[in-house]
Amino acid sequence: MTFEAATWHNTIEFVREIERSMRPPTPPAPVDLQAIAAEIESGASAIEGDMPFEVEAFIARYGARTS
């Protein structure tokens, strides 16, 4: 049996990949970015340690806006 700790490494790489894909020719649609940000935010409590600034900034930029 193996155990892998839930860390931010995969999430950071995922956020970086999304950021890279936003360069032309076709960036993701705003609704897709919002859904990704919501998914990351909803799973944050299961990941060890503080949320990295890079991930937090992604959520702040693309997450749902509440008035």
JOLIN-V117089 format. One record per helix or strand of 2 or more residues. SS is the DSSP state (A for helix, B for strand). FROM is the first residue (numbers start at 1). TO is the last residue. If there is no record, write none. Layout:
SS&FROM&TO / SS&FROM&TO
//
This chain:
A&9&21 / A&30&46 / A&53&62
//
